[in-house]
Amino acid sequence: MRKIVLVCLMVLALFVPLYAGGSGESSSADGTVVLEILLSGDTTEGSPMQKAVERFNAEYADKGIQAQVNEISLSDLPTQISNRIRAGKLPALVKNTTNTFEQFTDNFYPLDETGLDPNDFTMNYSVRGGRFVSTTLNSTAVGLFINTTLWDEAGVPYPTTEEERWTWDEFVEALKTVMERTGCEGIAIEHSQQRMQTLLYQFGSRITPADDPYTLVFDSPETREGMEYFINLVKEGVATYTDIVGIDTAANTFKSGRVAAHIGGNWSLTDFAENITGFEWAPVLMPYAKEKATMIGGNLLSVFDGSGQEKEAIEFVKWFYQPENYKQYLADANYLSGMKSLDVDYTLEELAVFQQELAASCNTPNEDMMIQVNHPGASYGNTIRDNWTQAIVGEITVDEAIDRIINDIIIAYPDVKEAQ
């Protein structure tokens, strides 16, 4: 009997969390507070944060605070946060996607004690319900990459200054010349709502008016022109079909060396720098039709309310955004800065092109973001990408795609109405 009880106690011990009290707080044997930073992503995301944590730990070794990274898969992040909220075992900090941020806004601790300015961050996610609850961890931007080996072989120039920026018609004309002279394929566009919506913004499309996030103006000549323009590029064989509809990955197609250009994100820079060896490449300024536009994205950093370690977590945030520490974090991953006021000398010089895109972009992407800001926890998902894709493959018309997109947005946000 004593053996059975002992075994049961041992089994139960396996399920006792290594946390103090009823919260998620943890500490070492000497009383040092250990901050868990819940982070999703891959090694590109984890490695720079791990390096930052190592620097923090060295600096705070005798101050009673240490930090550790708990890296999980992106798909597991919402479920793990939900489970840990229910269990009362919250981590101290979390690297949020915009999606998880919107789901758990009410669970974040205000960041006023950091002394940071919520208006200094590049993404419109710092303040919710009048509370400063998030910082921009890093920024991303959409841009254009070209295979300069092919362009040089074809003898076709490409823009190196703002004054030389192509219109879309000029770019397509130049691209066709490169295709004819070298036998390559044209442009690989990622099957991504962010990348595809950037193209629509360049044609003047928008979801809502600048000053009214409750009215839809997506059904417009500009939206229709943008959608039809790229459908025609696919039909003409200028835009690669398998990439834009999601059969292949556009970044991999570009790395193969068989296309002259690629619409993607700045996060590909490190991958391309490390893995492209068969040709020369460079990011250049994107074309425009009516507007110069890029969509800003990125990740967010928040402190959980209820971990029991809020004060120590605030101390980490304050340390992290000190210019020397934050600049090192950006350099470790070749990230774009999440702070407007920070002057960064990027070690990867190609990032300057994406910074230039952000500076030149119209404000429509940020204005359209307000529809999501005003509806925390709700989302219209990838309806623009998915219905536009159906129009590209010929399953529905452009008009039907626009109608479906508007319907999906209204379902997500019932108080939003279509303009009359």
Secondary structure as UniProt FT lines:
FT   HELIX           2..14
FT   TURN            21..22
FT   STRAND          26..27
FT   TURN            29..30
FT   STRAND          33..40
FT   HELIX           43..59
FT   TURN            60..64
FT   STRAND          65..72
FT   HELIX           74..76
FT   HELIX           77..87
FT   STRAND          93..96
FT   HELIX           98..103
FT   HELIX           105..107
FT   HELIX           112..114
FT   HELIX           118..120
FT   TURN            124..125
FT   STRAND          127..128
FT   TURN            129..130
FT   STRAND          131..132
FT   STRAND          135..146
FT   HELIX           148..154
FT   HELIX           162..164
FT   HELIX           168..182
FT   STRAND          185..189
FT   HELIX           193..202
FT   TURN            203..204
FT   TURN            210..211
FT   TURN            213..214
FT   STRAND          215..216
FT   HELIX           221..235
FT   TURN            236..237
FT   HELIX           241..244
FT   TURN            245..246
FT   HELIX           250..256
FT   STRAND          259..265
FT   TURN            266..267
FT   HELIX           268..275
FT   STRAND          282..284
FT   STRAND          296..304
FT   TURN            305..306
FT   HELIX           310..320
FT   HELIX           323..333
FT   TURN            349..350
FT   HELIX           351..360
FT   HELIX           364..373
FT   TURN            376..377
FT   TURN            381..382
FT   HELIX           383..392
FT   TURN            393..394
FT   HELIX           398..412
FT   TURN            414..415
FT   STRAND          417..418
//
